Every structure is written in C-alpha cells, then in structure tokens.
Amino acid sequence: MNRIQLFFLALAFAGQSSAFADDPSTAPLGADTYELQPHPDGEKWKGTYVSVSETGKLHSTVLSLDNGFLGYICYKMRRSAALPDSEDAIGNGKLNGSVLVDGNTLYLPTAHGIKYSTGIELMAMVQRYNRVEISGHIVLLTDDSLARHRKGMRLTGPGVLIRQANSVTSIDPLGSEVSRPSINILYQSVDGKGG
C-alpha cells in the first residue's frame, strides 16, 4: 500500500469506531472479543447514485455505496470532467473508501494529488451529502443544493446525485456505463403525471 492509499485510508476511518473483523487487535480497549456487526444504516444508504444528464460532459459522478456488511459503509466513486486530468494527477478519477453517516447526512472523504518534479502534493476533503426523497426518488444533495431545495427553488444539476431505481448490489459500478436520469424526474409527481 503506498503513502497516498494509507493517507486516504486514515482519513476515511478517522473518528470511526468500527474495526476490521479479521484483526481482533483492532477491537476497542477492554473488549474480550470483537464480533462483526453490520452497519445499522447500511441498507438505508445502499445503492448506486448518479449525477443527472443536465451536467452533460462538464461533470459526471457515479457513487456506489454498499450495505455496511463489514460494520462500516464502503464506497466506490468514479468522477469525470470535461477537462482531462494532468498526466501527473493522482487519484482524481476512481476513488474508494468508507463514509460516515449521521441520520440523513453522509460524509464522504476523498483525497487526490499531483506529482511535481519536487515531490507530491496531496489534498484531502470531506464532502457532505444530505439524503432526501423527492417525488419518490432518493437523492443525495450537497449543502448548496439542499438550501435551494428547501427554498422551493428548482435544482439545476450540480450537487445532485439520484439513486438508480434498480441499484446494483455490487459495490463496483465502475466497470460499465450507467444511464444518467434527467433532473426533470424530480419534478414529476409519484404517479408520473407531472408536478
């Protein structure tokens, strides 16, 4: 495991109390045994979430969350943008790790870097998403998009990830293309007649 992967792993597990099941030494102090328990909110978050078609080629995201069967919820994510990454970019396209959840809020840690002749520069951030249901669809919204939604303003695309209706149970959505829905599906009534 290289330094970047170790850094990302440490970031992903910061503040998280779950431990690896195959290493009893990671059990909390004072615990005689460690029994793997599924994450209590894993099924709620499980699925593949995709950016909407209105973002076009400017920005595309596919985020897959597992059901927390290891005790923590893992993710894999693929991002692409209209501008290609530098040849020296590290970790910009495909990312993975674990998330933290608190109620209907998901914290997704990411890290990337760039290699210079003088060394490597790393950047890490935690993106917050808010889980809401709109017209029968489960949607992840960034804080900006959530504020627009709460004000009754129409969402425009950036900061919106819609869970696919037939989400794959596999954690790996990265090997195939996924269809990206239009933002308009969020403005149709549940019976499909418009809203």
C-alpha positions as CSV (number, residue, x, y, z in Angstrom):
1,M,0.0,0.0,0.0
2,N,1.5,3.3,-1.0
3,R,1.5,6.5,1.0
4,I,-1.4,8.0,-0.8
5,Q,-3.6,4.9,-0.1
6,L,-2.5,4.9,3.6
7,F,-3.3,8.6,3.9
8,F,-6.7,8.1,2.3
9,L,-7.4,5.1,4.5
10,A,-6.6,7.0,7.6
11,L,-8.8,9.9,6.5
12,A,-11.7,7.5,5.7
13,F,-11.6,5.9,9.1
14,A,-10.9,9.0,11.2
15,G,-13.3,9.1,14.1
16,Q,-15.0,5.8,13.2
17,S,-15.3,3.1,15.8
18,S,-15.6,0.1,13.5
19,A,-12.7,-2.3,13.2
20,F,-11.6,-4.9,10.7
21,A,-13.1,-8.3,11.5
22,D,-10.1,-10.3,10.6
23,D,-7.8,-8.4,13.1
24,P,-9.0,-8.8,16.7
25,S,-6.2,-6.4,17.9
26,T,-8.3,-3.6,16.5
27,A,-11.2,-4.2,18.9
28,P,-11.8,-1.4,21.4
29,L,-9.8,-1.5,24.6
30,G,-11.3,-3.7,27.2
31,A,-13.2,-5.8,24.8
32,D,-12.7,-9.5,25.2
33,T,-13.9,-10.4,21.8
34,Y,-14.9,-8.5,18.7
35,E,-17.9,-9.6,16.8
36,L,-18.5,-8.1,13.3
37,Q,-21.9,-6.3,13.2
38,P,-23.4,-4.9,10.0
39,H,-23.8,-1.1,10.0
40,P,-27.3,-0.3,11.3
41,D,-27.9,2.2,8.4
42,G,-26.3,0.2,5.6
43,E,-29.5,-0.8,3.9
44,K,-30.8,2.7,4.0
45,W,-27.8,4.1,2.1
46,K,-27.0,1.1,-0.2
47,G,-27.2,1.8,-3.9
48,T,-25.7,3.5,-6.9
49,Y,-26.2,7.2,-7.2
50,V,-25.5,9.1,-10.4
51,S,-25.3,12.7,-11.5
52,V,-28.0,14.0,-13.7
53,S,-27.8,14.3,-17.5
54,E,-28.1,18.1,-17.4
55,T,-24.5,18.3,-16.1
56,G,-23.5,17.0,-19.6
57,K,-19.9,16.3,-20.1
58,L,-18.9,19.1,-17.7
59,H,-19.1,16.8,-14.7
60,S,-20.2,13.2,-14.2
61,T,-20.3,11.2,-11.0
62,V,-21.2,7.6,-10.2
63,L,-21.2,6.8,-6.5
64,S,-21.8,3.2,-5.2
65,L,-22.4,2.5,-1.5
66,D,-22.5,-1.0,-0.1
67,N,-24.8,-2.2,2.7
68,G,-22.4,-1.9,5.5
69,F,-22.0,-5.6,5.9
70,L,-18.4,-5.1,7.3
71,G,-19.6,-2.8,10.0
72,Y,-18.9,0.4,8.0
73,I,-20.3,1.6,4.7
74,C,-17.8,1.4,1.9
75,Y,-18.0,3.5,-1.3
76,K,-16.5,3.4,-4.8
77,M,-16.8,6.5,-6.9
78,R,-15.9,7.5,-10.5
79,R,-15.7,11.1,-11.5
80,S,-15.1,12.6,-14.9
81,A,-14.9,16.1,-16.2
82,A,-14.7,17.9,-19.5
83,L,-11.2,18.9,-18.8
84,P,-8.8,16.0,-18.7
85,D,-6.6,15.4,-15.6
86,S,-3.0,16.1,-15.8
87,E,-0.7,13.2,-16.6
88,D,0.7,13.7,-13.1
89,A,-2.7,13.7,-11.3
90,I,-3.1,11.1,-8.6
91,G,-6.5,9.6,-7.6
92,N,-8.8,12.0,-9.4
93,G,-10.8,9.5,-11.5
94,K,-11.7,6.5,-9.4
95,L,-11.9,6.7,-5.6
96,N,-12.8,4.3,-2.8
97,G,-13.0,4.2,1.0
98,S,-15.7,4.4,3.7
99,V,-18.2,7.0,4.6
100,L,-19.5,8.3,7.9
101,V,-23.3,8.8,8.3
102,D,-25.3,10.7,10.9
103,G,-29.0,10.5,10.4
104,N,-29.7,11.7,6.8
105,T,-26.2,13.2,6.4
106,L,-23.4,11.4,4.7
107,Y,-19.7,12.4,4.9
108,L,-17.6,11.2,2.0
109,P,-13.8,11.7,2.4
110,T,-11.8,12.0,-0.7
111,A,-8.1,12.7,-1.5
112,H,-6.1,13.4,-4.6
113,G,-2.8,14.8,-5.5
114,I,-0.4,15.8,-8.2
115,K,3.2,14.8,-8.8
116,Y,5.7,17.6,-9.3
117,S,9.4,17.3,-10.0
118,T,10.0,18.4,-6.4
119,G,7.6,16.0,-4.8
120,I,3.9,15.1,-4.4
121,E,1.2,17.5,-3.2
122,L,-1.9,15.9,-1.6
123,M,-5.3,17.4,-1.0
124,A,-8.0,15.9,1.1
125,M,-11.6,17.0,1.7
126,V,-14.8,15.7,3.1
127,Q,-17.9,16.2,1.0
128,R,-21.2,16.4,2.9
129,Y,-24.3,15.0,1.2
130,N,-27.9,15.2,2.5
131,R,-30.3,12.3,1.8
132,V,-33.8,13.5,0.8
133,E,-36.7,12.0,-1.0
134,I,-38.1,14.0,-3.9
135,S,-41.1,12.7,-6.0
136,G,-40.4,9.1,-4.8
137,H,-36.7,9.3,-5.7
138,I,-33.8,9.0,-3.1
139,V,-31.4,11.9,-3.8
140,L,-28.1,13.0,-2.3
141,L,-27.8,16.8,-2.3
142,T,-24.8,18.9,-1.4
143,D,-25.4,21.7,1.1
144,D,-25.9,24.3,-1.7
145,S,-28.4,22.1,-3.5
146,L,-30.3,21.3,-0.2
147,A,-30.6,25.0,0.5
148,R,-32.1,25.6,-3.0
149,H,-34.5,22.7,-2.5
150,R,-35.6,24.0,1.0
151,K,-36.3,27.4,-0.6
152,G,-38.5,25.7,-3.2
153,M,-36.1,26.6,-6.0
154,R,-35.7,24.2,-8.9
155,L,-32.5,22.1,-8.7
156,T,-30.2,22.6,-11.7
157,G,-27.9,19.5,-11.7
158,P,-24.6,20.2,-10.0
159,G,-24.7,18.8,-6.4
160,V,-27.4,16.3,-7.2
161,L,-27.0,12.5,-7.2
162,I,-30.0,10.4,-7.8
163,R,-30.2,6.8,-6.7
164,Q,-30.9,4.4,-9.6
165,A,-34.2,2.6,-9.2
166,N,-32.6,-0.8,-9.8
167,S,-29.4,-0.1,-8.0
168,V,-26.9,-2.9,-8.4
169,T,-25.9,-4.7,-5.2
170,S,-22.3,-4.8,-6.3
171,I,-20.1,-2.2,-4.9
172,D,-18.3,-1.8,-8.2
173,P,-20.3,0.3,-10.7
174,L,-17.1,1.5,-12.3
175,G,-16.7,-1.2,-15.0
176,S,-19.8,-0.2,-17.0
177,E,-21.6,2.8,-18.2
178,V,-24.7,3.8,-16.2
179,S,-27.6,5.8,-17.5
180,R,-28.0,9.3,-16.1
181,P,-31.5,10.5,-15.5
182,S,-32.8,14.0,-16.2
183,I,-33.3,16.3,-13.3
184,N,-36.9,16.5,-14.6
185,I,-37.8,13.2,-12.9
186,L,-37.6,15.0,-9.6
187,Y,-40.4,17.3,-10.7
188,Q,-42.9,14.7,-11.7
189,S,-45.5,13.5,-9.3
190,V,-45.2,10.0,-7.9
191,D,-47.9,8.9,-10.3
192,G,-45.9,10.2,-13.3
193,K,-48.3,13.0,-14.3
194,G,-46.1,15.9,-13.6
195,G,-45.8,18.1,-10.6
